[in-house]
Amino acid sequence: MTKYVVDSMGYLRYLVDSLPEEASTIFDRAEAGLDVLYAPDVVIGETLYEVAFGGEVAGVPLQGNPNNVYRRTVTNGPIDVVALDEHAMAIYAGLTEFYEAELHDGLIHAAHRTLNTEAVISDDSHLRQNGVELVWD
């Protein structure tokens, strides 16, 4: 069973069924219980905010009720929420110089290291530049 962290863009693209093939395969495997997808609490919050207040992802308008999205994707779905704890914050503290303008990316990187995941489901160049293995294409 392989573990991954999913970032906000990966989660949002999942909601509008617009993930690249490799990322989509991992979500399919997680839905089947073969892999684990962790989403830090900040990712869940950002995603539910986007659902609640609209927006567009990959040219598709976001629609829906945040409670329903949470139930479908977390309570009854493939995503496990993880809280960023003291250990993750200590790791983040050591990464801040690499993410000067990107708090979110630094937190994703810290979650990836804390949880010892295989990769992050993301297309984020800041993460890649800082040595984080990404799954996207």
The first five atom37 places (N, CA, C, CB, O) and aatype in JSON, in Angstrom:
{
  "aatype": [12, 16, 11, 18, 19, 19, 3, 15, 12, 7, 18, 10, 1, 18, 10, 19, 3, 15, 10, 14, 6, 6, 0, 15, 16, 9, 13, 3, 1, 0, 6, 0, 7, 10, 3, 19, 10, 18, 0, 14, 3, 19, 19, 9, 7, 6, 16, 10, 18, 6, 19, 0, 13, 7, 7, 6, 19, 0, 7, 19, 14, 10, 5, 7, 2, 14, 2, 2, 19, 18, 1, 1, 16, 19, 16, 2, 7, 14, 9, 3, 19, 19, 0, 10, 3, 6, 8, 0, 12, 0, 9, 18, 0, 7, 10, 16, 6, 13, 18, 6, 0, 6, 10, 8, 3, 7, 10, 9, 8, 0, 0, 8, 1, 16, 10, 2, 16, 6, 0, 19, 9, 15, 3, 3, 15, 8, 10, 1, 5, 2, 7, 19, 6, 10, 19, 17, 3],
  "atom_mask": [
    [1, 1, 1, 1, 1],
    [1, 1, 1, 1, 1],
    [1, 1, 1, 1, 1],
    [1, 1, 1, 1, 1],
    [1, 1, 1, 1, 1],
    [1, 1, 1, 1, 1],
    [1, 1, 1, 1, 1],
    [1, 1, 1, 1, 1],
    [1, 1, 1, 1, 1],
    [1, 1, 1, 0, 1],
    [1, 1, 1, 1, 1],
    [1, 1, 1, 1, 1],
    [1, 1, 1, 1, 1],
    [1, 1, 1, 1, 1],
    [1, 1, 1, 1, 1],
    [1, 1, 1, 1, 1],
    [1, 1, 1, 1, 1],
    [1, 1, 1, 1, 1],
    [1, 1, 1, 1, 1],
    [1, 1, 1, 1, 1],
    [1, 1, 1, 1, 1],
    [1, 1, 1, 1, 1],
    [1, 1, 1, 1, 1],
    [1, 1, 1, 1, 1],
    [1, 1, 1, 1, 1],
    [1, 1, 1, 1, 1],
    [1, 1, 1, 1, 1],
    [1, 1, 1, 1, 1],
    [1, 1, 1, 1, 1],
    [1, 1, 1, 1, 1],
    [1, 1, 1, 1, 1],
    [1, 1, 1, 1, 1],
    [1, 1, 1, 0, 1],
    [1, 1, 1, 1, 1],
    [1, 1, 1, 1, 1],
    [1, 1, 1, 1, 1],
    [1, 1, 1, 1, 1],
    [1, 1, 1, 1, 1],
    [1, 1, 1, 1, 1],
    [1, 1, 1, 1, 1],
    [1, 1, 1, 1, 1],
    [1, 1, 1, 1, 1],
    [1, 1, 1, 1, 1],
    [1, 1, 1, 1, 1],
    [1, 1, 1, 0, 1],
    [1, 1, 1, 1, 1],
    [1, 1, 1, 1, 1],
    [1, 1, 1, 1, 1],
    [1, 1, 1, 1, 1],
    [1, 1, 1, 1, 1],
    [1, 1, 1, 1, 1],
    [1, 1, 1, 1, 1],
    [1, 1, 1, 1, 1],
    [1, 1, 1, 0, 1],
    [1, 1, 1, 0, 1],
    [1, 1, 1, 1, 1],
    [1, 1, 1, 1, 1],
    [1, 1, 1, 1, 1],
    [1, 1, 1, 0, 1],
    [1, 1, 1, 1, 1],
    [1, 1, 1, 1, 1],
    [1, 1, 1, 1, 1],
    [1, 1, 1, 1, 1],
    [1, 1, 1, 0, 1],
    [1, 1, 1, 1, 1],
    [1, 1, 1, 1, 1],
    [1, 1, 1, 1, 1],
    [1, 1, 1, 1, 1],
    [1, 1, 1, 1, 1],
    [1, 1, 1, 1, 1],
    [1, 1, 1, 1, 1],
    [1, 1, 1, 1, 1],
    [1, 1, 1, 1, 1],
    [1, 1, 1, 1, 1],
    [1, 1, 1, 1, 1],
    [1, 1, 1, 1, 1],
    [1, 1, 1, 0, 1],
    [1, 1, 1, 1, 1],
    [1, 1, 1, 1, 1],
    [1, 1, 1, 1, 1],
    [1, 1, 1, 1, 1],
    [1, 1, 1, 1, 1],
    [1, 1, 1, 1, 1],
    [1, 1, 1, 1, 1],
    [1, 1, 1, 1, 1],
    [1, 1, 1, 1, 1],
    [1, 1, 1, 1, 1],
    [1, 1, 1, 1, 1],
    [1, 1, 1, 1, 1],
    [1, 1, 1, 1, 1],
    [1, 1, 1, 1, 1],
    [1, 1, 1, 1, 1],
    [1, 1, 1, 1, 1],
    [1, 1, 1, 0, 1],
    [1, 1, 1, 1, 1],
    [1, 1, 1, 1, 1],
    [1, 1, 1, 1, 1],
    [1, 1, 1, 1, 1],
    [1, 1, 1, 1, 1],
    [1, 1, 1, 1, 1],
    [1, 1, 1, 1, 1],
    [1, 1, 1, 1, 1],
    [1, 1, 1, 1, 1],
    [1, 1, 1, 1, 1],
    [1, 1, 1, 1, 1],
    [1, 1, 1, 0, 1],
    [1, 1, 1, 1, 1],
    [1, 1, 1, 1, 1],
    [1, 1, 1, 1, 1],
    [1, 1, 1, 1, 1],
    [1, 1, 1, 1, 1],
    [1, 1, 1, 1, 1],
    [1, 1, 1, 1, 1],
    [1, 1, 1, 1, 1],
    [1, 1, 1, 1, 1],
    [1, 1, 1, 1, 1],
    [1, 1, 1, 1, 1],
    [1, 1, 1, 1, 1],
    [1, 1, 1, 1, 1],
    [1, 1, 1, 1, 1],
    [1, 1, 1, 1, 1],
    [1, 1, 1, 1, 1],
    [1, 1, 1, 1, 1],
    [1, 1, 1, 1, 1],
    [1, 1, 1, 1, 1],
    [1, 1, 1, 1, 1],
    [1, 1, 1, 1, 1],
    [1, 1, 1, 1, 1],
    [1, 1, 1, 1, 1],
    [1, 1, 1, 1, 1],
    [1, 1, 1, 0, 1],
    [1, 1, 1, 1, 1],
    [1, 1, 1, 1, 1],
    [1, 1, 1, 1, 1],
    [1, 1, 1, 1, 1],
    [1, 1, 1, 1, 1],
    [1, 1, 1, 1, 1]
  ],
  "atom_positions": [
    [[0.86, -1.18, 0.0], [0.0, 0.0, 0.0], [0.9, 1.23, 0.0], [-0.98, 0.0, 1.24], [1.7, 1.43, 0.92]],
    [[0.78, 2.04, -1.03], [1.6, 3.23, -1.16], [0.84, 4.43, -0.61], [2.01, 3.46, -2.63], [-0.36, 4.57, -0.8]],
    [[1.58, 5.31, 0.08], [0.98, 6.5, 0.68], [1.39, 7.74, -0.12], [1.41, 6.65, 2.17], [2.53, 7.87, -0.56]],
    [[0.43, 8.64, -0.3], [0.65, 9.9, -1.01], [0.03, 11.05, -0.22], [0.06, 9.83, -2.44], [-0.9, 10.85, 0.56]],
    [[0.55, 12.24, -0.45], [-0.1, 13.47, 0.01], [-0.73, 14.11, -1.21], [0.91, 14.45, 0.74], [-0.12, 14.15, -2.28]],
    [[-1.94, 14.61, -1.06], [-2.59, 15.33, -2.16], [-2.66, 16.8, -1.77], [-4.03, 14.76, -2.45], [-3.0, 17.14, -0.64]],
    [[-2.32, 17.67, -2.71], [-2.42, 19.11, -2.44], [-3.76, 19.63, -2.95], [-1.25, 19.88, -3.1], [-4.56, 18.88, -3.5]],
    [[-3.99, 20.91, -2.76], [-5.29, 21.5, -3.1], [-5.63, 21.35, -4.57], [-5.31, 22.97, -2.72], [-6.77, 21.03, -4.91]],
    [[-4.66, 21.57, -5.45], [-4.96, 21.46, -6.88], [-5.31, 20.02, -7.25], [-3.77, 21.94, -7.72], [-6.21, 19.8, -8.06]],
    [[-4.62, 19.07, -6.67], [-4.97, 17.68, -6.93], [-6.37, 17.35, -6.47], [0.0, 0.0, 0.0], [-7.13, 16.67, -7.17]],
    [[-6.73, 17.83, -5.29], [-8.07, 17.59, -4.73], [-9.12, 18.27, -5.6], [-8.16, 18.11, -3.27], [-10.14, 17.66, -5.94]],
    [[-8.88, 19.52, -5.96], [-9.85, 20.25, -6.78], [-10.01, 19.61, -8.16], [-9.42, 21.71, -6.94], [-11.13, 19.5, -8.66]],
    [[-8.91, 19.2, -8.77], [-9.0, 18.56, -10.09], [-9.73, 17.22, -9.98], [-7.59, 18.36, -10.69], [-10.41, 16.81, -10.92]],
    [[-9.59, 16.53, -8.86], [-10.34, 15.3, -8.63], [-11.84, 15.59, -8.61], [-9.89, 14.64, -7.3], [-12.63, 14.83, -9.17]],
    [[-12.21, 16.68, -7.95], [-13.63, 17.03, -7.84], [-14.28, 17.29, -9.19], [-13.8, 18.24, -6.97], [-15.47, 17.01, -9.37]],
    [[-13.52, 17.81, -10.14], [-14.09, 18.12, -11.47], [-13.67, 17.08, -12.5], [-13.65, 19.53, -11.93], [-13.8, 17.3, -13.71]],
    [[-13.17, 15.95, -12.03], [-12.78, 14.83, -12.89], [-11.84, 15.28, -14.01], [-14.02, 14.17, -13.5], [-12.07, 15.02, -15.19]],
    [[-10.78, 15.97, -13.59], [-9.85, 16.54, -14.57], [-8.39, 16.31, -14.17], [-10.12, 18.03, -14.73], [-7.53, 17.16, -14.4]],
    [[-8.13, 15.17, -13.57], [-6.75, 14.84, -13.19], [-6.01, 14.25, -14.39], [-6.73, 13.85, -12.01], [-6.61, 13.58, -15.22]],
    [[-4.72, 14.5, -14.47], [-3.92, 13.8, -15.47], [-3.95, 12.29, -15.18], [-2.45, 14.33, -15.48], [-4.29, 11.87, -14.07]],
    [[-3.61, 11.5, -16.17], [-3.78, 10.05, -16.08], [-3.08, 9.41, -14.88], [-3.27, 9.42, -17.34], [-3.7, 8.62, -14.17]],
    [[-1.83, 9.73, -14.65], [-1.1, 9.09, -13.55], [-1.71, 9.43, -12.2], [0.37, 9.51, -13.58], [-1.86, 8.56, -11.34]],
    [[-2.07, 10.7, -12.0], [-2.7, 11.11, -10.75], [-4.08, 10.46, -10.6], [-2.83, 12.65, -10.7], [-4.45, 10.04, -9.51]],
    [[-4.82, 10.38, -11.69], [-6.14, 9.76, -11.66], [-6.05, 8.29, -11.27], [-6.83, 9.91, -13.02], [-6.88, 7.78, -10.52]],
    [[-5.04, 7.61, -11.77], [-4.84, 6.2, -11.44], [-4.62, 6.03, -9.94], [-3.64, 5.63, -12.22], [-5.13, 5.08, -9.34]],
    [[-3.87, 6.93, -9.33], [-3.63, 6.84, -7.88], [-4.93, 7.06, -7.12], [-2.57, 7.87, -7.44], [-5.19, 6.36, -6.14]],
    [[-5.74, 8.03, -7.54], [-7.04, 8.22, -6.89], [-7.9, 6.97, -7.05], [-7.76, 9.45, -7.48], [-8.58, 6.56, -6.11]],
    [[-7.89, 6.36, -8.23], [-8.65, 5.13, -8.45], [-8.18, 4.03, -7.5], [-8.51, 4.65, -9.92], [-9.0, 3.32, -6.92]],
    [[-6.88, 3.9, -7.34], [-6.33, 2.9, -6.43], [-6.72, 3.2, -4.98], [-4.79, 2.84, -6.56], [-6.99, 2.28, -4.21]],
    [[-6.75, 4.47, -4.61], [-7.17, 4.84, -3.26], [-8.65, 4.54, -3.05], [-6.89, 6.34, -2.99], [-9.04, 4.07, -1.98]],
    [[-9.46, 4.8, -4.06], [-10.89, 4.48, -3.96], [-11.1, 2.98, -3.77], [-11.64, 4.96, -5.22], [-12.05, 2.56, -3.11]],
    [[-10.22, 2.18, -4.35], [-10.31, 0.73, -4.22], [-9.64, 0.2, -2.95], [-9.68, 0.06, -5.44], [-9.64, -1.0, -2.7]],
    [[-9.08, 1.11, -2.14], [-8.43, 0.71, -0.9], [-7.02, 0.16, -1.08], [0.0, 0.0, 0.0], [-6.49, -0.47, -0.17]],
    [[-6.42, 0.38, -2.25], [-5.09, -0.15, -2.53], [-3.97, 0.81, -2.14], [-4.98, -0.48, -3.98], [-2.86, 0.37, -1.83]],
    [[-4.24, 2.1, -2.15], [-3.28, 3.13, -1.77], [-3.95, 4.07, -0.78], [-2.76, 3.91, -3.01], [-5.17, 4.05, -0.61]],
    [[-3.14, 4.91, -0.14], [-3.66, 5.86, 0.85], [-3.37, 7.27, 0.37], [-3.03, 5.62, 2.26], [-2.25, 7.59, -0.05]],
    [[-4.38, 8.12, 0.42], [-4.25, 9.54, 0.08], [-4.45, 10.37, 1.34], [-5.27, 9.96, -1.03], [-5.53, 10.36, 1.93]],
    [[-3.42, 11.09, 1.74], [-3.52, 11.99, 2.88], [-3.67, 13.41, 2.37], [-2.28, 11.86, 3.8], [-2.97, 13.83, 1.44]],
    [[-4.57, 14.15, 2.97], [-4.71, 15.58, 2.69], [-4.55, 16.33, 4.0], [-6.09, 15.91, 2.0], [-5.35, 16.14, 4.92]],
    [[-3.53, 17.17, 4.1], [-3.4, 17.99, 5.31], [-4.65, 18.84, 5.52], [-2.15, 18.89, 5.22], [-5.33, 19.21, 4.56]],
    [[-4.94, 19.13, 6.77], [-6.15, 19.89, 7.09], [-6.24, 21.2, 6.32], [-6.2, 20.17, 8.58], [-7.34, 21.62, 5.97]],
    [[-5.12, 21.85, 6.06], [-5.15, 23.1, 5.31], [-5.65, 22.87, 3.88], [-3.74, 23.74, 5.29], [-6.32, 23.73, 3.32]],
    [[-5.33, 21.74, 3.29], [-5.8, 21.4, 1.94], [-7.31, 21.19, 1.95], [-5.09, 20.13, 1.41], [-8.02, 21.66, 1.06]],
    [[-7.8, 20.49, 2.96], [-9.25, 20.28, 3.08], [-9.96, 21.62, 3.2], [-9.58, 19.37, 4.3], [-10.95, 21.87, 2.52]],
    [[-9.45, 22.48, 4.08], [-10.06, 23.8, 4.27], [-10.07, 24.62, 3.0], [0.0, 0.0, 0.0], [-11.1, 25.21, 2.65]],
    [[-8.95, 24.67, 2.29], [-8.88, 25.45, 1.05], [-9.85, 24.91, 0.01], [-7.46, 25.44, 0.49], [-10.52, 25.67, -0.69]],
    [[-9.91, 23.61, -0.1], [-10.78, 22.99, -1.1], [-12.25, 23.26, -0.79], [-10.54, 21.49, -1.17], [-13.01, 23.63, -1.68]],
    [[-12.64, 23.08, 0.46], [-14.04, 23.33, 0.83], [-14.39, 24.8, 0.66], [-14.3, 22.89, 2.27], [-15.52, 25.13, 0.29]],
    [[-13.45, 25.68, 0.92], [-13.66, 27.12, 0.7], [-13.94, 27.39, -0.78], [-12.43, 27.93, 1.18], [-14.87, 28.12, -1.12]],
    [[-13.13, 26.81, -1.64], [-13.33, 27.01, -3.09], [-14.68, 26.48, -3.54], [-12.21, 26.32, -3.88], [-15.35, 27.1, -4.37]],
    [[-15.09, 25.34, -3.0], [-16.41, 24.79, -3.34], [-17.51, 25.73, -2.86], [-16.59, 23.38, -2.72], [-18.47, 25.99, -3.58]],
    [[-17.37, 26.24, -1.64], [-18.41, 27.09, -1.05], [-18.56, 28.42, -1.78], [-18.09, 27.36, 0.41], [-19.67, 28.91, -1.96]],
    [[-17.44, 28.99, -2.2], [-17.49, 30.35, -2.74], [-17.21, 30.42, -4.23], [-16.52, 31.21, -2.02], [-16.94, 31.49, -4.77]],
    [[-17.29, 29.29, -4.86], [-17.15, 29.27, -6.31], [-15.72, 29.36, -6.77], [0.0, 0.0, 0.0], [-14.79, 29.48, -5.98]],
    [[-15.6, 29.29, -8.0], [-14.29, 29.29, -8.61], [-14.34, 28.38, -9.81], [0.0, 0.0, 0.0], [-15.37, 27.78, -10.12]],
    [[-13.22, 28.3, -10.47], [-13.13, 27.48, -11.67], [-11.85, 26.68, -11.61], [-13.19, 28.35, -12.95], [-10.8, 27.21, -11.24]],
    [[-11.93, 25.43, -11.96], [-10.77, 24.55, -11.97], [-10.72, 23.85, -13.32], [-10.83, 23.51, -10.8], [-11.67, 23.18, -13.72]],
    [[-9.61, 24.02, -14.01], [-9.43, 23.4, -15.33], [-10.58, 23.74, -16.27], [-9.3, 21.86, -15.19], [-11.03, 22.91, -17.06]],
    [[-11.06, 24.98, -16.16], [-12.14, 25.43, -17.03], [-13.53, 24.96, -16.62], [0.0, 0.0, 0.0], [-14.5, 25.21, -17.33]],
    [[-13.63, 24.29, -15.49], [-14.91, 23.76, -15.01], [-15.32, 24.53, -13.76], [-14.82, 22.22, -14.72], [-14.55, 24.6, -12.81]],
    [[-16.53, 25.1, -13.75], [-16.98, 25.81, -12.55], [-17.18, 24.83, -11.38], [-18.3, 26.57, -12.83], [-17.74, 23.74, -11.55]],
    [[-16.71, 25.24, -10.22], [-16.93, 24.43, -9.02], [-18.36, 24.65, -8.55], [-15.92, 24.79, -7.9], [-18.83, 25.78, -8.46]],
    [[-19.02, 23.57, -8.25], [-20.38, 23.65, -7.76], [-20.54, 22.62, -6.65], [-21.42, 23.41, -8.9], [-19.85, 21.6, -6.63]],
    [[-21.44, 22.9, -5.75], [-21.72, 21.91, -4.74], [-21.76, 22.49, -3.35], [0.0, 0.0, 0.0], [-21.48, 23.66, -3.12]],
    [[-22.1, 21.63, -2.45], [-22.18, 21.96, -1.04], [-20.95, 21.4, -0.34], [-23.5, 21.41, -0.41], [-20.65, 20.21, -0.49]],
    [[-20.22, 22.23, 0.41], [-19.01, 21.73, 1.07], [-19.24, 20.51, 1.96], [-18.41, 22.83, 1.9], [-18.39, 19.62, 2.02]],
    [[-20.38, 20.45, 2.64], [-20.67, 19.28, 3.48], [-20.79, 18.01, 2.64], [-21.97, 19.5, 4.27], [-20.28, 16.96, 3.02]],
    [[-21.47, 18.12, 1.51], [-21.61, 16.96, 0.63], [-20.26, 16.54, 0.05], [-22.59, 17.27, -0.51], [-19.97, 15.34, -0.05]],
    [[-19.45, 17.52, -0.33], [-18.12, 17.21, -0.87], [-17.28, 16.51, 0.19], [-17.4, 18.5, -1.35], [-16.6, 15.52, -0.1]],
    [[-17.33, 17.0, 1.41], [-16.57, 16.38, 2.51], [-17.02, 14.93, 2.72], [-16.75, 17.18, 3.82], [-16.19, 14.02, 2.82]],
    [[-18.33, 14.72, 2.77], [-18.85, 13.36, 2.97], [-18.42, 12.43, 1.83], [-20.38, 13.38, 3.07], [-18.0, 11.29, 2.06]],
    [[-18.52, 12.93, 0.61], [-18.22, 12.11, -0.57], [-16.74, 11.78, -0.7], [-18.69, 12.81, -1.83], [-16.38, 10.69, -1.14]],
    [[-15.88, 12.71, -0.32], [-14.45, 12.52, -0.57], [-13.65, 12.11, 0.66], [-13.88, 13.78, -1.12], [-12.58, 11.52, 0.54]],
    [[-14.15, 12.43, 1.85], [-13.41, 12.09, 3.07], [-14.16, 11.02, 3.86], [-13.21, 13.35, 3.95], [-13.64, 9.91, 4.04]],
    [[-15.36, 11.33, 4.33], [-16.11, 10.37, 5.15], [-16.33, 9.06, 4.39], [-17.45, 10.96, 5.57], [-16.12, 7.98, 4.95]],
    [[-16.75, 9.15, 3.14], [-17.05, 7.96, 2.33], [-16.13, 7.84, 1.12], [-18.49, 7.98, 1.88], [-16.44, 7.12, 0.18]],
    [[-15.02, 8.53, 1.14], [-14.18, 8.58, -0.05], [-12.74, 8.21, 0.21], [0.0, 0.0, 0.0], [-12.4, 7.65, 1.25]],
    [[-11.89, 8.53, -0.75], [-10.52, 8.05, -0.72], [-9.53, 8.9, 0.08], [-10.03, 7.94, -2.09], [-8.36, 8.53, 0.19]],
    [[-9.97, 10.03, 0.62], [-9.03, 10.96, 1.24], [-9.07, 10.86, 2.77], [-9.34, 12.39, 0.81], [-10.15, 10.86, 3.37]],
    [[-7.89, 10.77, 3.37], [-7.76, 10.78, 4.83], [-7.2, 12.14, 5.24], [-6.83, 9.61, 5.33], [-6.16, 12.56, 4.73]],
    [[-7.88, 12.82, 6.16], [-7.42, 14.12, 6.65], [-6.34, 13.89, 7.7], [-8.61, 14.95, 7.23], [-6.48, 13.05, 8.58]],
    [[-5.27, 14.68, 7.59], [-4.22, 14.64, 8.61], [-4.02, 16.04, 9.15], [-2.89, 14.06, 8.04], [-3.95, 17.01, 8.39]],
    [[-3.93, 16.14, 10.47], [-3.65, 17.42, 11.11], [-2.15, 17.64, 11.12], [-4.24, 17.48, 12.55], [-1.37, 16.72, 11.38]],
    [[-1.76, 18.85, 10.84], [-0.34, 19.2, 10.9], [0.02, 19.41, 12.36], [-0.03, 20.47, 10.03], [-0.35, 20.42, 12.97]],
    [[0.75, 18.46, 12.91], [1.05, 18.46, 14.34], [2.39, 19.12, 14.64], [1.05, 17.03, 14.87], [3.01, 19.74, 13.77]],
    [[2.82, 18.99, 15.88], [4.06, 19.62, 16.33], [5.26, 19.14, 15.51], [4.29, 19.32, 17.81], [6.14, 19.94, 15.17]],
    [[5.3, 17.87, 15.2], [6.4, 17.33, 14.4], [6.42, 17.97, 13.01], [6.28, 15.79, 14.28], [7.48, 18.36, 12.52]],
    [[5.26, 18.06, 12.38], [5.18, 18.69, 11.05], [5.61, 20.16, 11.12], [3.75, 18.58, 10.49], [6.28, 20.65, 10.21]],
    [[5.22, 20.84, 12.19], [5.61, 22.25, 12.31], [7.12, 22.4, 12.51], [4.86, 22.91, 13.48], [7.72, 23.36, 12.02]],
    [[7.73, 21.46, 13.22], [9.18, 21.5, 13.4], [9.88, 21.29, 12.05], [9.64, 20.43, 14.41], [10.88, 21.94, 11.76]],
    [[9.35, 20.38, 11.25], [9.92, 20.18, 9.91], [9.71, 21.42, 9.07], [9.29, 18.94, 9.22], [10.61, 21.87, 8.37]],
    [[8.5, 21.98, 9.13], [8.22, 23.21, 8.36], [9.19, 24.33, 8.75], [6.77, 23.66, 8.59], [9.66, 25.07, 7.89]],
    [[9.49, 24.45, 10.03], [10.4, 25.5, 10.5], [11.76, 25.39, 9.81], [10.58, 25.43, 12.02], [12.41, 26.4, 9.55]],
    [[12.17, 24.18, 9.52], [13.43, 23.98, 8.82], [13.35, 24.19, 7.32], [0.0, 0.0, 0.0], [14.38, 24.23, 6.64]],
    [[12.14, 24.34, 6.8], [11.95, 24.51, 5.36], [11.6, 25.94, 4.96], [10.86, 23.59, 4.88], [11.54, 26.25, 3.77]],
    [[11.37, 26.81, 5.93], [10.84, 28.14, 5.61], [11.71, 28.92, 4.64], [10.68, 28.94, 6.87], [11.18, 29.67, 3.82]],
    [[13.03, 28.77, 4.7], [13.89, 29.52, 3.78], [13.66, 29.12, 2.33], [15.36, 29.31, 4.15], [13.95, 29.9, 1.42]],
    [[13.15, 27.92, 2.1], [12.9, 27.45, 0.74], [11.53, 27.85, 0.21], [13.04, 25.95, 0.69], [11.27, 27.78, -0.99]],
    [[10.66, 28.27, 1.1], [9.29, 28.61, 0.73], [8.92, 30.01, 1.22], [8.3, 27.58, 1.3], [7.88, 30.21, 1.83]],
    [[9.79, 30.95, 0.94], [9.62, 32.32, 1.43], [8.26, 32.91, 1.08], [10.71, 33.2, 0.86], [7.63, 33.56, 1.91]],
    [[7.8, 32.69, -0.14], [6.52, 33.27, -0.57], [5.42, 32.22, -0.67], [6.69, 33.96, -1.92], [4.36, 32.49, -1.23]],
    [[5.66, 31.03, -0.15], [4.71, 29.93, -0.34], [4.48, 29.14, 0.95], [5.22, 29.0, -1.43], [4.97, 28.02, 1.08]],
    [[3.75, 29.7, 1.88], [3.43, 29.01, 3.12], [2.79, 27.65, 2.84], [2.49, 29.86, 3.99], [3.19, 26.63, 3.4]],
    [[1.8, 27.64, 1.97], [1.06, 26.42, 1.65], [2.01, 25.31, 1.19], [0.01, 26.7, 0.56], [1.93, 24.18, 1.68]],
    [[2.9, 25.62, 0.26], [3.8, 24.61, -0.27], [4.74, 24.07, 0.81], [4.62, 25.18, -1.43], [5.03, 22.88, 0.84]],
    [[5.2, 24.94, 1.68], [6.04, 24.49, 2.78], [5.31, 23.53, 3.7], [0.0, 0.0, 0.0], [5.9, 22.56, 4.18]],
    [[4.04, 23.79, 3.94], [3.24, 22.89, 4.79], [3.01, 21.55, 4.1], [1.9, 23.54, 5.14], [3.03, 20.51, 4.76]],
    [[2.79, 21.57, 2.79], [2.62, 20.32, 2.04], [3.92, 19.5, 2.11], [2.23, 20.61, 0.55], [3.89, 18.29, 2.33]],
    [[5.05, 20.17, 1.91], [6.35, 19.5, 1.98], [6.56, 18.89, 3.37], [7.49, 20.5, 1.64], [7.01, 17.76, 3.48]],
    [[6.23, 19.65, 4.41], [6.37, 19.14, 5.77], [5.48, 17.92, 6.01], [6.03, 20.24, 6.79], [5.91, 16.96, 6.64]],
    [[4.26, 17.95, 5.51], [3.35, 16.81, 5.65], [3.93, 15.59, 4.94], [1.95, 17.14, 5.09], [3.9, 14.48, 5.47]],
    [[4.44, 15.8, 3.75], [5.06, 14.71, 2.97], [6.19, 14.06, 3.76], [5.59, 15.25, 1.61], [6.28, 12.83, 3.83]],
    [[7.04, 14.86, 4.35], [8.17, 14.32, 5.11], [7.7, 13.67, 6.42], [9.18, 15.42, 5.42], [8.19, 12.61, 6.79]],
    [[6.77, 14.3, 7.1], [6.27, 13.76, 8.37], [5.6, 12.4, 8.18], [5.29, 14.74, 9.02], [5.81, 11.48, 8.97]],
    [[4.81, 12.29, 7.13], [4.05, 11.07, 6.87], [4.85, 10.03, 6.09], [2.79, 11.41, 6.11], [4.4, 8.9, 5.9]],
    [[6.05, 10.42, 5.66], [6.91, 9.51, 4.9], [6.18, 8.94, 3.68], [7.41, 8.37, 5.79], [6.16, 7.73, 3.47]],
    [[5.58, 9.84, 2.9], [4.83, 9.4, 1.73], [5.74, 9.25, 0.51], [3.7, 10.38, 1.42], [6.84, 9.81, 0.46]],
    [[5.26, 8.51, -0.46], [6.0, 8.25, -1.69], [6.17, 9.52, -2.52], [5.3, 7.19, -2.52], [7.24, 9.79, -3.05]],
    [[5.09, 10.3, -2.61], [5.1, 11.49, -3.46], [3.91, 12.37, -3.09], [5.07, 11.11, -4.96], [3.06, 12.0, -2.28]],
    [[3.87, 13.54, -3.72], [2.75, 14.47, -3.56], [2.02, 14.54, -4.89], [3.24, 15.89, -3.1], [2.65, 14.67, -5.95]],
    [[0.7, 14.45, -4.85], [-0.09, 14.6, -6.06], [-0.31, 16.08, -6.28], [-1.47, 13.83, -5.97], [-1.15, 16.71, -5.64]],
    [[0.49, 16.63, -7.19], [0.53, 18.07, -7.4], [1.27, 18.38, -8.69], [1.21, 18.78, -6.21], [2.04, 17.56, -9.2]],
    [[1.02, 19.56, -9.22], [1.79, 20.05, -10.36], [2.64, 21.25, -9.95], [0.85, 20.44, -11.53], [3.08, 22.02, -10.81]],
    [[2.87, 21.41, -8.67], [3.51, 22.62, -8.14], [5.03, 22.62, -8.35], [3.2, 22.75, -6.67], [5.74, 21.75, -7.85]],
    [[5.5, 23.61, -9.08], [6.93, 23.69, -9.39], [7.79, 23.99, -8.16], [7.17, 24.75, -10.45], [8.94, 23.56, -8.09]],
    [[7.24, 24.72, -7.18], [8.02, 25.01, -5.96], [8.36, 23.72, -5.22], [7.23, 25.96, -5.03], [9.48, 23.56, -4.72]],
    [[7.42, 22.81, -5.15], [7.68, 21.54, -4.48], [8.75, 20.76, -5.24], [6.39, 20.71, -4.38], [9.7, 20.24, -4.65]],
    [[8.6, 20.7, -6.55], [9.56, 19.96, -7.37], [10.97, 20.55, -7.23], [9.13, 19.97, -8.85], [11.95, 19.82, -7.11]],
    [[11.05, 21.88, -7.24], [12.35, 22.55, -7.12], [13.03, 22.25, -5.79], [12.18, 24.06, -7.27], [14.25, 22.35, -5.67]],
    [[12.24, 21.88, -4.8], [12.79, 21.6, -3.48], [12.89, 20.1, -3.2], [11.93, 22.25, -2.41], [12.92, 19.67, -2.04]],
    [[12.94, 19.32, -4.26], [13.23, 17.9, -4.14], [12.09, 17.0, -3.77], [0.0, 0.0, 0.0], [12.31, 15.84, -3.42]],
    [[10.85, 17.5, -3.85], [9.7, 16.66, -3.53], [9.28, 15.91, -4.79], [8.51, 17.52, -2.98], [9.09, 16.51, -5.85]],
    [[9.15, 14.61, -4.68], [8.69, 13.78, -5.79], [7.21, 14.07, -6.02], [8.93, 12.26, -5.5], [6.4, 14.0, -5.09]],
    [[6.86, 14.41, -7.26], [5.47, 14.72, -7.6], [4.9, 13.67, -8.54], [5.38, 16.11, -8.24], [5.62, 13.06, -9.33]],
    [[3.6, 13.47, -8.43], [2.86, 12.66, -9.38], [1.85, 13.58, -10.03], [2.16, 11.41, -8.7], [1.04, 14.21, -9.34]],
    [[1.89, 13.68, -11.33], [0.91, 14.51, -12.02], [0.63, 14.0, -13.41], [1.39, 15.95, -12.09], [-0.49, 13.58, -13.71]],
    [[1.62, 14.02, -14.27], [1.42, 13.69, -15.69], [1.01, 12.27, -15.92], [2.65, 13.96, -16.46], [0.8, 11.86, -17.06]]
  ]
}
